């Protein structure tokens, strides 16, 4: 039995919708991965500032006051400051206040 013209049109539309949904799913995955740098355990200063919603300069001051530890990989003075996301979460909990 041969499929009807109408059946073929419906199948073609269904296939086009499936292709579009795959494209949208891929774009959403990219967007989520860009918005969630915190999926990594160690963050650079800029990413950690973004996670905390503060500027890198403000975060640098918090670190220099000893409120947050950093991870230094290597002895080089130019090694980037890395922050453990667990320390960031602990700092958030320590600085919470109830109005």
Secondary structure, DSSP 8 states (H G I E B T S, - for coil): ----HHHHHHHHHHHHHHHHHHHHHHHHHHHHHHH-GGGSSEEEHHHHHHHHTS-HHHHHHHHHTTSS--B--SS-TTS--EEEHHHHHHHHHHH----
